[in-house]
Every structure is written in structure tokens, then in C-alpha cells.
Amino acid sequence: MDGIALAGRPTPESGSFTVHQLLARINDDAERFASIDNLPDGKTHWTLDDARRRSDFRAETPVPP
């Protein structure tokens, strides 16, 4: 399976539609596409909480300081 096409670009299969909706809130195109292409440190896929944190939304699972 090739994944979803977003703005004519193939995306990783690990990115769900909801993750892309959250990351779409990043205004700068270059920053948004770099975020989609570069997974969070130590992760094999985007989670909803990671996408929320990246797009400055409040994550459901807080990260301890």
C-alpha cells in the first residue's frame, strides 16, 4: 500500500488521516512537510499525541517534566 497522497506527495504509511489533519495546522509549508517526513525521536510512526504536541495542541497524555 502506498499511503495517502497529501499535496501530491506520498506520505509514510504510518501517518493516519487524523495525524495529517493535526500537522496540517502548521502554517509554514516547508516546516509542515519536514515534520511529516521526520518522525519524532525514537518513534517508528506518528501518534496522535506526538502530532498534537508538534502542532501546539494539548496532548491527551502529558509528558512529565
All heavy atoms as TSV, in Angstrom:
chain	resi	resn	atom	element	x	y	z
A	1	MET	N	N	0.848	-1.182	0.000
A	1	MET	CA	C	0.000	0.000	0.000
A	1	MET	C	C	0.890	1.240	0.000
A	1	MET	O	O	1.862	1.326	0.729
A	1	MET	CB	C	-0.899	-0.064	1.222
A	1	MET	CG	C	-1.928	1.004	1.266
A	1	MET	SD	S	-2.995	0.666	2.698
A	1	MET	CE	C	-4.470	1.328	2.080
A	2	ASP	N	N	0.550	2.239	-0.762
A	2	ASP	CA	C	1.403	3.409	-0.947
A	2	ASP	C	C	1.181	4.525	0.067
A	2	ASP	O	O	1.953	5.449	0.128
A	2	ASP	CB	C	1.198	3.999	-2.350
A	2	ASP	CG	C	1.746	3.071	-3.413
A	2	ASP	OD1	O	2.683	2.324	-3.105
A	2	ASP	OD2	O	1.222	3.096	-4.522
A	3	GLY	N	N	0.153	4.491	0.853
A	3	GLY	CA	C	-0.116	5.582	1.784
A	3	GLY	C	C	-0.983	6.646	1.130
A	3	GLY	O	O	-1.374	6.552	-0.022
A	4	ILE	N	N	-1.262	7.693	1.860
A	4	ILE	CA	C	-2.133	8.775	1.410
A	4	ILE	C	C	-1.308	9.813	0.664
A	4	ILE	O	O	-0.186	10.100	1.038
A	4	ILE	CB	C	-2.801	9.449	2.625
A	4	ILE	CG1	C	-3.534	8.413	3.484
A	4	ILE	CG2	C	-3.757	10.542	2.185
A	4	ILE	CD1	C	-3.954	8.947	4.826
A	5	ALA	N	N	-1.860	10.395	-0.378
A	5	ALA	CA	C	-1.171	11.488	-1.070
A	5	ALA	C	C	-1.647	12.808	-0.496
A	5	ALA	O	O	-2.836	13.059	-0.402
A	5	ALA	CB	C	-1.462	11.422	-2.561
A	6	LEU	N	N	-0.720	13.629	-0.035
A	6	LEU	CA	C	-1.050	14.926	0.534
A	6	LEU	C	C	-0.321	15.968	-0.285
A	6	LEU	O	O	0.903	15.972	-0.341
A	6	LEU	CB	C	-0.609	14.980	1.999
A	6	LEU	CG	C	-0.868	16.262	2.757
A	6	LEU	CD1	C	-2.366	16.500	2.898
A	6	LEU	CD2	C	-0.243	16.194	4.137
A	7	ALA	N	N	-1.065	16.821	-0.946
A	7	ALA	CA	C	-0.490	17.852	-1.802
A	7	ALA	C	C	0.430	17.238	-2.852
A	7	ALA	O	O	1.501	17.747	-3.142
A	7	ALA	CB	C	0.254	18.888	-0.969
A	8	GLY	N	N	0.031	16.088	-3.385
A	8	GLY	CA	C	0.793	15.460	-4.453
A	8	GLY	C	C	2.024	14.705	-3.987
A	8	GLY	O	O	2.805	14.242	-4.795
A	9	ARG	N	N	2.209	14.574	-2.681
A	9	ARG	CA	C	3.389	13.888	-2.153
A	9	ARG	C	C	2.957	12.607	-1.453
A	9	ARG	O	O	1.997	12.601	-0.719
A	9	ARG	CB	C	4.081	14.774	-1.120
A	9	ARG	CG	C	4.616	16.042	-1.684
A	9	ARG	CD	C	5.250	16.833	-0.607
A	9	ARG	NE	N	6.139	15.941	0.156
A	9	ARG	CZ	C	7.091	16.351	0.932
A	9	ARG	NH1	N	7.283	17.618	1.106
A	9	ARG	NH2	N	7.850	15.503	1.582
A	10	PRO	N	N	3.684	11.520	-1.682
A	10	PRO	CA	C	3.361	10.314	-0.923
A	10	PRO	C	C	3.744	10.505	0.538
A	10	PRO	O	O	4.687	11.222	0.851
A	10	PRO	CB	C	4.234	9.245	-1.573
A	10	PRO	CG	C	5.340	9.988	-2.210
A	10	PRO	CD	C	4.789	11.338	-2.577
A	11	THR	N	N	2.985	9.915	1.421
A	11	THR	CA	C	3.262	10.044	2.844
A	11	THR	C	C	3.559	8.670	3.426
A	11	THR	O	O	3.171	7.657	2.852
A	11	THR	CB	C	2.049	10.657	3.571
A	11	THR	OG1	O	0.931	9.806	3.361
A	11	THR	CG2	C	1.750	12.044	3.060
A	12	PRO	N	N	4.239	8.625	4.549
A	12	PRO	CA	C	4.511	7.327	5.158
A	12	PRO	C	C	3.221	6.603	5.503
A	12	PRO	O	O	2.229	7.227	5.863
A	12	PRO	CB	C	5.271	7.677	6.439
A	12	PRO	CG	C	5.705	9.084	6.289
A	12	PRO	CD	C	4.785	9.725	5.309
A	13	GLU	N	N	3.238	5.289	5.379
A	13	GLU	CA	C	2.038	4.526	5.705
A	13	GLU	C	C	1.667	4.666	7.170
A	13	GLU	O	O	0.536	4.445	7.548
A	13	GLU	CB	C	2.264	3.053	5.371
A	13	GLU	CG	C	2.315	2.792	3.890
A	13	GLU	CD	C	2.437	1.319	3.597
A	13	GLU	OE1	O	1.627	0.548	4.134
A	13	GLU	OE2	O	3.340	0.961	2.844
A	14	SER	N	N	2.618	5.051	7.997
A	14	SER	CA	C	2.375	5.137	9.426
A	14	SER	C	C	1.560	6.371	9.816
A	14	SER	O	O	1.129	6.476	10.948
A	14	SER	CB	C	3.694	5.154	10.180
A	14	SER	OG	O	4.488	6.232	9.741
A	15	GLY	N	N	1.343	7.299	8.901
A	15	GLY	CA	C	0.611	8.518	9.234
A	15	GLY	C	C	-0.861	8.377	8.935
A	15	GLY	O	O	-1.263	8.192	7.797
A	16	SER	N	N	-1.697	8.484	9.971
A	16	SER	CA	C	-3.138	8.383	9.777
A	16	SER	C	C	-3.682	9.719	9.271
A	16	SER	O	O	-3.010	10.756	9.333
A	16	SER	CB	C	-3.837	8.009	11.085
A	16	SER	OG	O	-3.816	9.098	11.980
A	17	PHE	N	N	-4.922	9.693	8.819
A	17	PHE	CA	C	-5.564	10.911	8.344
A	17	PHE	C	C	-5.630	11.948	9.462
A	17	PHE	O	O	-5.379	13.131	9.248
A	17	PHE	CB	C	-6.969	10.581	7.825
A	17	PHE	CG	C	-7.706	11.788	7.321
A	17	PHE	CD1	C	-7.392	12.351	6.100
A	17	PHE	CD2	C	-8.696	12.372	8.092
A	17	PHE	CE1	C	-8.061	13.475	5.637
A	17	PHE	CE2	C	-9.376	13.488	7.633
A	17	PHE	CZ	C	-9.057	14.039	6.411
A	18	THR	N	N	-5.958	11.509	10.676
A	18	THR	CA	C	-6.067	12.427	11.805
A	18	THR	C	C	-4.724	13.067	12.128
A	18	THR	O	O	-4.654	14.262	12.424
A	18	THR	CB	C	-6.616	11.690	13.046
A	18	THR	OG1	O	-7.837	11.050	12.685
A	18	THR	CG2	C	-6.865	12.647	14.188
A	19	VAL	N	N	-3.644	12.296	12.057
A	19	VAL	CA	C	-2.301	12.845	12.278
A	19	VAL	C	C	-2.025	13.928	11.248
A	19	VAL	O	O	-1.553	15.013	11.574
A	19	VAL	CB	C	-1.231	11.732	12.220
A	19	VAL	CG1	C	0.163	12.329	12.097
A	19	VAL	CG2	C	-1.321	10.843	13.441
A	20	HIS	N	N	-2.367	13.677	9.998
A	20	HIS	CA	C	-2.138	14.677	8.949
A	20	HIS	C	C	-3.028	15.902	9.134
A	20	HIS	O	O	-2.612	17.019	8.819
A	20	HIS	CB	C	-2.314	14.057	7.561
A	20	HIS	CG	C	-1.153	13.208	7.175
A	20	HIS	ND1	N	0.021	13.729	6.700
A	20	HIS	CD2	C	-0.972	11.875	7.233
A	20	HIS	CE1	C	0.871	12.749	6.465
A	20	HIS	NE2	N	0.291	11.627	6.790
A	21	GLN	N	N	-4.231	15.708	9.642
A	21	GLN	CA	C	-5.085	16.858	9.941
A	21	GLN	C	C	-4.446	17.743	10.997
A	21	GLN	O	O	-4.464	18.973	10.885
A	21	GLN	CB	C	-6.449	16.404	10.446
A	21	GLN	CG	C	-7.424	16.025	9.378
A	21	GLN	CD	C	-8.775	15.722	9.970
A	21	GLN	OE1	O	-8.884	15.028	10.988
A	21	GLN	NE2	N	-9.821	16.227	9.336
A	22	LEU	N	N	-3.890	17.135	12.021
A	22	LEU	CA	C	-3.232	17.908	13.079
A	22	LEU	C	C	-1.990	18.621	12.548
A	22	LEU	O	O	-1.778	19.804	12.822
A	22	LEU	CB	C	-2.860	16.994	14.249
A	22	LEU	CG	C	-4.032	16.496	15.078
A	22	LEU	CD1	C	-3.602	15.346	15.966
A	22	LEU	CD2	C	-4.614	17.626	15.900
A	23	LEU	N	N	-1.156	17.913	11.794
A	23	LEU	CA	C	0.061	18.518	11.264
A	23	LEU	C	C	-0.244	19.573	10.194
A	23	LEU	O	O	0.572	20.459	9.954
A	23	LEU	CB	C	1.000	17.441	10.719
A	23	LEU	CG	C	1.556	16.477	11.771
A	23	LEU	CD1	C	2.372	15.375	11.103
A	23	LEU	CD2	C	2.383	17.199	12.809
A	24	ALA	N	N	-1.418	19.492	9.571
A	24	ALA	CA	C	-1.804	20.485	8.558
A	24	ALA	C	C	-1.999	21.867	9.165
A	24	ALA	O	O	-2.018	22.872	8.455
A	24	ALA	CB	C	-3.074	20.051	7.840
A	25	ARG	N	N	-2.101	21.942	10.476
A	25	ARG	CA	C	-2.266	23.230	11.153
A	25	ARG	C	C	-0.963	24.014	11.248
A	25	ARG	O	O	-0.978	25.166	11.658
A	25	ARG	CB	C	-2.857	23.010	12.542
A	25	ARG	CG	C	-4.256	22.443	12.466
A	25	ARG	CD	C	-4.774	22.119	13.851
A	25	ARG	NE	N	-6.079	21.516	13.778
A	25	ARG	CZ	C	-7.222	22.177	13.953
A	25	ARG	NH1	N	-7.211	23.449	14.196
A	25	ARG	NH2	N	-8.367	21.541	13.868
A	26	ILE	N	N	0.148	23.404	10.864
A	26	ILE	CA	C	1.423	24.118	10.824
A	26	ILE	C	C	1.396	24.996	9.574
A	26	ILE	O	O	1.272	24.492	8.455
A	26	ILE	CB	C	2.609	23.129	10.784
A	26	ILE	CG1	C	2.606	22.252	12.037
A	26	ILE	CG2	C	3.926	23.884	10.648
A	26	ILE	CD1	C	3.600	21.109	11.999
A	27	ASN	N	N	1.501	26.306	9.741
A	27	ASN	CA	C	1.310	27.243	8.637
A	27	ASN	C	C	2.408	27.209	7.584
A	27	ASN	O	O	2.125	27.332	6.394
A	27	ASN	CB	C	1.167	28.672	9.169
A	27	ASN	CG	C	-0.142	28.867	9.901
A	27	ASN	OD1	O	-1.141	28.245	9.573
A	27	ASN	ND2	N	-0.119	29.712	10.910
A	28	ASP	N	N	3.644	27.079	7.989
A	28	ASP	CA	C	4.761	27.098	7.056
A	28	ASP	C	C	4.842	25.759	6.316
A	28	ASP	O	O	5.016	24.702	6.928
A	28	ASP	CB	C	6.060	27.368	7.825
A	28	ASP	CG	C	7.270	27.405	6.926
A	28	ASP	OD1	O	7.135	27.793	5.750
A	28	ASP	OD2	O	8.361	27.044	7.405
A	29	ASP	N	N	4.702	25.789	4.981
A	29	ASP	CA	C	4.692	24.560	4.185
A	29	ASP	C	C	5.951	23.732	4.380
A	29	ASP	O	O	5.882	22.519	4.561
A	29	ASP	CB	C	4.531	24.877	2.694
A	29	ASP	CG	C	3.142	25.377	2.355
A	29	ASP	OD1	O	2.217	25.184	3.171
A	29	ASP	OD2	O	2.983	25.962	1.265
A	30	ALA	N	N	7.117	24.369	4.317
A	30	ALA	CA	C	8.376	23.632	4.438
A	30	ALA	C	C	8.479	22.964	5.805
A	30	ALA	O	O	8.881	21.799	5.914
A	30	ALA	CB	C	9.558	24.560	4.206
A	31	GLU	N	N	8.089	23.671	6.852
A	31	GLU	CA	C	8.132	23.119	8.207
A	31	GLU	C	C	7.135	21.973	8.349
A	31	GLU	O	O	7.422	20.949	8.971
A	31	GLU	CB	C	7.823	24.211	9.219
A	31	GLU	CG	C	7.879	23.747	10.656
A	31	GLU	CD	C	7.531	24.838	11.648
A	31	GLU	OE1	O	7.415	26.017	11.238
A	31	GLU	OE2	O	7.353	24.509	12.823
A	32	ARG	N	N	5.945	22.129	7.763
A	32	ARG	CA	C	4.916	21.084	7.841
A	32	ARG	C	C	5.389	19.805	7.168
A	32	ARG	O	O	5.321	18.721	7.738
A	32	ARG	CB	C	3.610	21.569	7.208
A	32	ARG	CG	C	2.514	20.515	7.235
A	32	ARG	CD	C	1.173	21.027	6.748
A	32	ARG	NE	N	1.225	21.605	5.413
A	32	ARG	CZ	C	1.105	22.901	5.142
A	32	ARG	NH1	N	0.944	23.776	6.101
A	32	ARG	NH2	N	1.139	23.345	3.910
A	33	PHE	N	N	5.916	19.909	5.942
A	33	PHE	CA	C	6.356	18.713	5.233
A	33	PHE	C	C	7.578	18.089	5.892
A	33	PHE	O	O	7.722	16.867	5.924
A	33	PHE	CB	C	6.618	19.014	3.761
A	33	PHE	CG	C	5.338	19.217	2.988
A	33	PHE	CD1	C	5.086	20.414	2.335
A	33	PHE	CD2	C	4.381	18.229	2.929
A	33	PHE	CE1	C	3.912	20.615	1.635
A	33	PHE	CE2	C	3.194	18.412	2.230
A	33	PHE	CZ	C	2.962	19.610	1.581
A	34	ALA	N	N	8.456	18.909	6.465
A	34	ALA	CA	C	9.602	18.375	7.198
A	34	ALA	C	C	9.114	17.606	8.425
A	34	ALA	O	O	9.665	16.556	8.766
A	34	ALA	CB	C	10.543	19.498	7.602
A	35	SER	N	N	8.086	18.113	9.089
A	35	SER	CA	C	7.532	17.429	10.252
A	35	SER	C	C	6.928	16.088	9.871
A	35	SER	O	O	7.094	15.099	10.588
A	35	SER	CB	C	6.455	18.284	10.920
A	35	SER	OG	O	7.013	19.457	11.439
A	36	ILE	N	N	6.225	16.051	8.764
A	36	ILE	CA	C	5.606	14.799	8.313
A	36	ILE	C	C	6.680	13.772	7.972
A	36	ILE	O	O	6.573	12.599	8.327
A	36	ILE	CB	C	4.689	15.058	7.098
A	36	ILE	CG1	C	3.474	15.871	7.539
A	36	ILE	CG2	C	4.252	13.746	6.445
A	36	ILE	CD1	C	2.650	16.427	6.391
A	37	ASP	N	N	7.739	14.219	7.300
A	37	ASP	CA	C	8.795	13.308	6.859
A	37	ASP	C	C	9.696	12.835	7.994
A	37	ASP	O	O	10.260	11.751	7.925
A	37	ASP	CB	C	9.655	13.964	5.780
A	37	ASP	CG	C	8.883	14.188	4.488
A	37	ASP	OD1	O	7.875	13.488	4.264
A	37	ASP	OD2	O	9.294	15.053	3.701
A	38	ASN	N	N	9.858	13.648	9.045
A	38	ASN	CA	C	10.763	13.316	10.145
A	38	ASN	C	C	9.959	12.905	11.366
A	38	ASN	O	O	9.345	13.737	12.020
A	38	ASN	CB	C	11.649	14.517	10.488
A	38	ASN	CG	C	12.516	14.904	9.319
A	38	ASN	OD1	O	13.119	14.067	8.680
A	38	ASN	ND2	N	12.552	16.193	9.023
A	39	LEU	N	N	10.003	11.628	11.667
A	39	LEU	CA	C	9.263	11.105	12.813
A	39	LEU	C	C	9.851	11.624	14.123
A	39	LEU	O	O	11.030	11.977	14.180
A	39	LEU	CB	C	9.330	9.582	12.806
A	39	LEU	CG	C	8.679	8.895	11.607
A	39	LEU	CD1	C	8.978	7.404	11.639
A	39	LEU	CD2	C	7.190	9.136	11.615
A	40	PRO	N	N	9.042	11.664	15.181
A	40	PRO	CA	C	9.566	12.059	16.492
A	40	PRO	C	C	10.694	11.118	16.920
A	40	PRO	O	O	10.720	9.949	16.533
A	40	PRO	CB	C	8.358	11.908	17.424
A	40	PRO	CG	C	7.168	11.958	16.530
A	40	PRO	CD	C	7.607	11.385	15.226
A	41	ASP	N	N	11.609	11.620	17.742
A	41	ASP	CA	C	12.760	10.838	18.187
A	41	ASP	C	C	12.334	9.522	18.828
A	41	ASP	O	O	11.457	9.491	19.686
A	41	ASP	CB	C	13.593	11.633	19.200
A	41	ASP	CG	C	14.295	12.815	18.549
A	41	ASP	OD1	O	14.512	12.775	17.331
A	41	ASP	OD2	O	14.637	13.759	19.285
A	42	GLY	N	N	12.972	8.453	18.374
A	42	GLY	CA	C	12.726	7.137	18.955
A	42	GLY	C	C	11.414	6.493	18.559
A	42	GLY	O	O	11.035	5.464	19.107
A	43	LYS	N	N	10.694	7.077	17.611
A	43	LYS	CA	C	9.379	6.544	17.214
A	43	LYS	C	C	9.460	5.937	15.810
A	43	LYS	O	O	10.250	6.359	14.986
A	43	LYS	CB	C	8.322	7.650	17.206
A	43	LYS	CG	C	8.139	8.352	18.535
A	43	LYS	CD	C	7.398	7.477	19.517
A	43	LYS	CE	C	7.229	8.149	20.845
A	43	LYS	NZ	N	5.935	8.658	21.133
A	44	THR	N	N	8.608	4.957	15.560
A	44	THR	CA	C	8.526	4.344	14.238
A	44	THR	C	C	7.334	4.858	13.447
A	44	THR	O	O	7.189	4.548	12.282
A	44	THR	CB	C	8.420	2.817	14.357
A	44	THR	OG1	O	7.264	2.491	15.128
A	44	THR	CG2	C	9.667	2.241	15.022
A	45	HIS	N	N	6.458	5.630	14.122
A	45	HIS	CA	C	5.291	6.213	13.460
A	45	HIS	C	C	4.808	7.407	14.283
A	45	HIS	O	O	5.188	7.574	15.441
A	45	HIS	CB	C	4.173	5.184	13.304
A	45	HIS	CG	C	3.653	4.666	14.609
A	45	HIS	ND1	N	4.293	3.656	15.314
A	45	HIS	CD2	C	2.591	5.022	15.362
A	45	HIS	CE1	C	3.627	3.427	16.431
A	45	HIS	NE2	N	2.590	4.244	16.483
A	46	TRP	N	N	3.972	8.228	13.683
A	46	TRP	CA	C	3.373	9.361	14.391
A	46	TRP	C	C	2.225	8.850	15.246
A	46	TRP	O	O	1.390	8.076	14.783
A	46	TRP	CB	C	2.821	10.385	13.397
A	46	TRP	CG	C	3.848	11.307	12.865
A	46	TRP	CD1	C	4.507	11.202	11.675
A	46	TRP	CD2	C	4.331	12.489	13.497
A	46	TRP	NE1	N	5.384	12.245	11.541
A	46	TRP	CE2	C	5.295	13.050	12.644
A	46	TRP	CE3	C	4.060	13.115	14.699
A	46	TRP	CZ2	C	5.977	14.218	12.953
A	46	TRP	CZ3	C	4.741	14.287	15.009
A	46	TRP	CH2	C	5.683	14.822	14.143
A	47	THR	N	N	2.146	9.312	16.484
A	47	THR	CA	C	0.969	9.065	17.317
A	47	THR	C	C	0.152	10.355	17.352
A	47	THR	O	O	0.662	11.433	17.016
A	47	THR	CB	C	1.357	8.670	18.752
A	47	THR	OG1	O	2.020	9.774	19.368
A	47	THR	CG2	C	2.246	7.434	18.775
A	48	LEU	N	N	-1.087	10.250	17.771
A	48	LEU	CA	C	-1.921	11.452	17.852
A	48	LEU	C	C	-1.337	12.443	18.853
A	48	LEU	O	O	-1.320	13.647	18.601
A	48	LEU	CB	C	-3.350	11.088	18.240
A	48	LEU	CG	C	-4.142	10.308	17.192
A	48	LEU	CD1	C	-5.527	9.970	17.720
A	48	LEU	CD2	C	-4.241	11.094	15.909
A	49	ASP	N	N	-0.835	11.951	19.988
A	49	ASP	CA	C	-0.254	12.854	20.979
A	49	ASP	C	C	0.988	13.551	20.430
A	49	ASP	O	O	1.179	14.744	20.654
A	49	ASP	CB	C	0.086	12.109	22.270
A	49	ASP	CG	C	-1.123	11.910	23.172
A	49	ASP	OD1	O	-2.158	12.555	22.912
A	49	ASP	OD2	O	-1.027	11.130	24.122
A	50	ASP	N	N	1.837	12.827	19.708
A	50	ASP	CA	C	3.029	13.455	19.107
A	50	ASP	C	C	2.625	14.530	18.107
A	50	ASP	O	O	3.211	15.605	18.062
A	50	ASP	CB	C	3.910	12.407	18.418
A	50	ASP	CG	C	4.619	11.501	19.404
A	50	ASP	OD1	O	4.939	11.951	20.527
A	50	ASP	OD2	O	4.860	10.328	19.036
A	51	ALA	N	N	1.615	14.247	17.302
A	51	ALA	CA	C	1.153	15.225	16.316
A	51	ALA	C	C	0.537	16.440	17.007
A	51	ALA	O	O	0.748	17.578	16.573
A	51	ALA	CB	C	0.140	14.589	15.365
A	52	ARG	N	N	-0.201	16.203	18.085
A	52	ARG	CA	C	-0.778	17.322	18.838
A	52	ARG	C	C	0.323	18.208	19.419
A	52	ARG	O	O	0.236	19.432	19.368
A	52	ARG	CB	C	-1.683	16.807	19.948
A	52	ARG	CG	C	-3.005	16.285	19.450
A	52	ARG	CD	C	-3.885	15.850	20.617
A	52	ARG	NE	N	-5.131	15.323	20.115
A	52	ARG	CZ	C	-5.489	14.045	20.217
A	52	ARG	NH1	N	-4.708	13.176	20.828
A	52	ARG	NH2	N	-6.634	13.639	19.721
A	53	ARG	N	N	1.347	17.571	19.994
A	53	ARG	CA	C	2.458	18.349	20.562
A	53	ARG	C	C	3.169	19.148	19.475
A	53	ARG	O	O	3.531	20.303	19.667
A	53	ARG	CB	C	3.445	17.418	21.246
A	53	ARG	CG	C	2.965	16.890	22.552
A	53	ARG	CD	C	4.024	16.059	23.276
A	53	ARG	NE	N	3.398	15.357	24.370
A	53	ARG	CZ	C	3.007	14.089	24.319
A	53	ARG	NH1	N	3.233	13.368	23.246
A	53	ARG	NH2	N	2.408	13.538	25.345
A	54	ARG	N	N	3.395	18.531	18.323
A	54	ARG	CA	C	4.113	19.190	17.223
A	54	ARG	C	C	3.325	20.364	16.662
A	54	ARG	O	O	3.886	21.370	16.242
A	54	ARG	CB	C	4.423	18.175	16.120
A	54	ARG	CG	C	5.184	18.718	14.959
A	54	ARG	CD	C	6.556	19.208	15.442
A	54	ARG	NE	N	7.203	19.946	14.396
A	54	ARG	CZ	C	7.100	21.260	14.230
A	54	ARG	NH1	N	6.385	21.993	15.041
A	54	ARG	NH2	N	7.715	21.854	13.243
A	55	SER	N	N	1.993	20.264	16.663
A	55	SER	CA	C	1.165	21.330	16.110
A	55	SER	C	C	0.651	22.270	17.203
A	55	SER	O	O	-0.288	23.025	16.985
A	55	SER	CB	C	-0.001	20.741	15.318
A	55	SER	OG	O	-0.809	19.938	16.137
A	56	ASP	N	N	1.277	22.217	18.382
A	56	ASP	CA	C	0.968	23.103	19.509
A	56	ASP	C	C	-0.447	22.933	20.062
A	56	ASP	O	O	-1.033	23.869	20.576
A	56	ASP	CB	C	1.213	24.572	19.146
A	56	ASP	CG	C	2.671	24.846	18.867
A	56	ASP	OD1	O	3.526	24.183	19.495
A	56	ASP	OD2	O	2.960	25.714	18.034
A	57	PHE	N	N	-0.984	21.733	19.948
A	57	PHE	CA	C	-2.251	21.399	20.596
A	57	PHE	C	C	-1.941	20.688	21.897
A	57	PHE	O	O	-0.876	20.109	22.074
A	57	PHE	CB	C	-3.090	20.465	19.710
A	57	PHE	CG	C	-3.987	21.190	18.770
A	57	PHE	CD1	C	-3.478	22.036	17.817
A	57	PHE	CD2	C	-5.346	21.009	18.832
A	57	PHE	CE1	C	-4.301	22.704	16.945
A	57	PHE	CE2	C	-6.181	21.674	17.957
A	57	PHE	CZ	C	-5.655	22.522	17.024
A	58	ARG	N	N	-2.874	20.685	22.788
A	58	ARG	CA	C	-2.678	19.996	24.057
A	58	ARG	C	C	-2.833	18.496	23.843
A	58	ARG	O	O	-3.860	18.026	23.356
A	58	ARG	CB	C	-3.705	20.480	25.061
A	58	ARG	CG	C	-3.519	19.908	26.425
A	58	ARG	CD	C	-4.483	20.529	27.383
A	58	ARG	NE	N	-4.276	19.955	28.698
A	58	ARG	CZ	C	-4.950	20.319	29.738
A	58	ARG	NH1	N	-5.883	21.235	29.630
A	58	ARG	NH2	N	-4.723	19.763	30.897
A	59	ALA	N	N	-1.808	17.750	24.218
A	59	ALA	CA	C	-1.850	16.288	24.085
A	59	ALA	C	C	-2.699	15.683	25.195
A	59	ALA	O	O	-2.795	16.240	26.289
A	59	ALA	CB	C	-0.437	15.723	24.132
A	60	GLU	N	N	-3.310	14.542	24.907
A	60	GLU	CA	C	-4.134	13.869	25.909
A	60	GLU	C	C	-3.279	13.255	27.013
A	60	GLU	O	O	-3.692	13.193	28.157
A	60	GLU	CB	C	-4.995	12.793	25.253
A	60	GLU	CG	C	-6.085	13.373	24.380
A	60	GLU	CD	C	-6.958	12.303	23.754
A	60	GLU	OE1	O	-6.900	11.141	24.182
A	60	GLU	OE2	O	-7.695	12.656	22.832
A	61	THR	N	N	-2.083	12.778	26.659
A	61	THR	CA	C	-1.185	12.171	27.627
A	61	THR	C	C	-0.055	13.144	27.910
A	61	THR	O	O	0.787	13.379	27.054
A	61	THR	CB	C	-0.601	10.848	27.079
A	61	THR	OG1	O	-1.688	10.018	26.633
A	61	THR	CG2	C	0.203	10.147	28.136
A	62	PRO	N	N	-0.012	13.732	29.114
A	62	PRO	CA	C	1.033	14.701	29.413
A	62	PRO	C	C	2.410	14.043	29.515
A	62	PRO	O	O	2.524	12.878	29.858
A	62	PRO	CB	C	0.621	15.286	30.759
A	62	PRO	CG	C	-0.326	14.325	31.347
A	62	PRO	CD	C	-0.930	13.544	30.235
A	63	VAL	N	N	3.430	14.804	29.187
A	63	VAL	CA	C	4.802	14.341	29.311
A	63	VAL	C	C	5.346	14.895	30.620
A	63	VAL	O	O	5.330	16.103	30.827
A	63	VAL	CB	C	5.658	14.829	28.128
A	63	VAL	CG1	C	7.113	14.437	28.320
A	63	VAL	CG2	C	5.123	14.291	26.829
A	64	PRO	N	N	5.828	14.015	31.507
A	64	PRO	CA	C	6.350	14.533	32.778
A	64	PRO	C	C	7.601	15.364	32.548
A	64	PRO	O	O	8.372	15.086	31.625
A	64	PRO	CB	C	6.652	13.278	33.581
A	64	PRO	CG	C	6.674	12.160	32.621
A	64	PRO	CD	C	5.901	12.587	31.414
A	65	PRO	N	N	7.821	16.384	33.389
A	65	PRO	CA	C	8.990	17.252	33.205
A	65	PRO	C	C	10.299	16.527	33.477
A	65	PRO	O	O	10.399	15.537	34.031
A	65	PRO	CB	C	8.784	18.367	34.206
A	65	PRO	CG	C	7.693	17.932	35.110
A	65	PRO	CD	C	6.992	16.789	34.477
